[in-house]
Amino acid sequence: MSLCVAVAGAGGTVGRHLTALLAADHDVLSLTRSPERAARLGVRGRLVRADFDVRDGLVRALEGADALFVATFDPADPRHDEHLLSAATTAGIRHVVKLSALAVTDPGAQDLVTRWQRECEQLWQGSAMTWTLLRARAFMSNSLSWAGAVRAGEPVPTLYGDAPNACVDPADVAEVAAHALTGTGHSGRVYALTGPRAVSAREQLAQLADLLQRPLKLEDLAAHQALTRWSARYPLPVAQALLESAGRQAAGAKASVTQDVLQVTGRPPTTFETWARRHLSAFR
Ligand SMILES: NC(=O)c1ccc[n+]([C@@H]2O[C@H](COP(=O)([O-])OP(=O)(O)OC[C@H]3O[C@@H](n4cnc5c(N)ncnc54)[C@H](OP(=O)(O)O)[C@@H]3O)[C@@H](O)[C@H]2O)c1
């Protein structure tokens, strides 16, 4: 059955893949603050201008949708999920798929980002619509932040380079989301999404070096150096949350793998090597 599916965060890492997967068979409302930028990025579907800050605009943007995918991005602003929930309720949306983070299951994770994700999950679970939660481990695409250094032949600065992380391909997350939005049997389900095995930054860099056929170097950062770098890119509370999160990774908290990508999609999760092959041009 063809549905009308709204994607909030259509220009984001997962949203972009999701609009492409859905557009073949469904009417897709792709919410973005900038349809022009989204079009340049290849976001599919009907590009609808919307800002999570503006609740009334969201009601108009969601009109006619049966289901909604939600990826919000600002841990300092919990109103974004509140606005989306209020607008989705007014628009009569029946089912929501909420992108969250696997750290919410770790009692040791008390950083700002994880506390925000827990609050957002509770918000959607308490709504009148049916819901599915996607708790993702780190995205493999986070390694694209190394691309500038790799292209320039410079060492890649990393904190805890030997710490394992069962990172997941965001395209796999999008595929699970597409099933949860348009298939049956996903209401009230919580999926924990990881890759097929845990890899460290050092292993990821070694795999990239093999594919690029040239040596790549990692520069080990001290915690205070990483915090200084992250503080230049993010507000300080977010940078501190990233530091706490990295500490948990160093303690082994992010190494375990799950079967949920296989269970939902019917195929094994993508390896980092396959992801890297597909994105090699960014590192050349
Ligand atoms: N990165 C990871 O490793 C990871 C792992 C697990 C879970 N997650 C979760 O996944 C989610 C996505 O993170 P990400 O790193 O993938 O984000 P991202 O790709 O950087 O996406 C950012 C997007 O946010 C949209 N956006 C920001 N502010 C907005 C606003 N006020 N109104 C409307 N749209 C707004 C922007 O879309 P436009 O510019 O098109 O409006 C932009 O495309 C977050 O909830 C994160 O906690 C991330």
The ligand as a Gaussian input file, in Angstrom:
#p B3LYP/6-31G(d) Opt

LIG

0 1
 N       26.158000      10.622000      14.530000
 C       26.091000       9.490000      15.225000
 O       27.060000       8.723000      15.340000
 C       24.781000       9.093000      15.867000
 C       24.660000       7.839000      16.456000
 C       23.446000       7.469000      17.044000
 C       22.380000       8.363000      17.028000
 N       22.533000       9.597000      16.449000
 C       21.404000      10.520000      16.441000
 O       20.986000      10.716000      15.107000
 C       20.452000      12.031000      14.971000
 C       21.085000      12.693000      13.748000
 O       22.381000      13.050000      13.974000
 P       23.358000      13.376000      12.739000
 O       24.705000      13.565000      13.285000
 O       23.144000      12.333000      11.739000
 O       22.795000      14.770000      12.182000
 P       23.176000      15.464000      10.796000
 O       23.309000      14.482000       9.732000
 O       24.285000      16.406000      11.071000
 O       21.887000      16.301000      10.413000
 C       21.671000      17.593000      10.830000
 C       20.319000      17.966000      10.208000
 O       19.534000      18.621000      11.181000
 C       18.566000      19.374000      10.496000
 N       18.178000      20.431000      11.427000
 C       18.969000      20.990000      12.364000
 N       18.286000      21.929000      13.033000
 C       17.021000      21.953000      12.506000
 C       15.865000      22.715000      12.756000
 N       15.846000      23.677000      13.698000
 N       14.755000      22.478000      12.017000
 C       14.769000      21.536000      11.042000
 N       15.846000      20.769000      10.743000
 C       16.960000      20.983000      11.469000
 C       19.341000      19.864000       9.277000
 O       18.517000      19.760000       8.173000
 P       18.313000      21.023000       7.178000
 O       19.593000      21.820000       7.196000
 O       18.018000      20.339000       5.888000
 O       17.144000      21.739000       7.751000
 C       20.486000      18.878000       9.080000
 O       20.338000      18.132000       7.906000
 C       20.643000      12.720000      16.323000
 O       19.471000      12.568000      17.078000
 C       21.773000      11.903000      16.954000
 O       21.763000      11.948000      18.373000
 C       23.705000       9.976000      15.861000

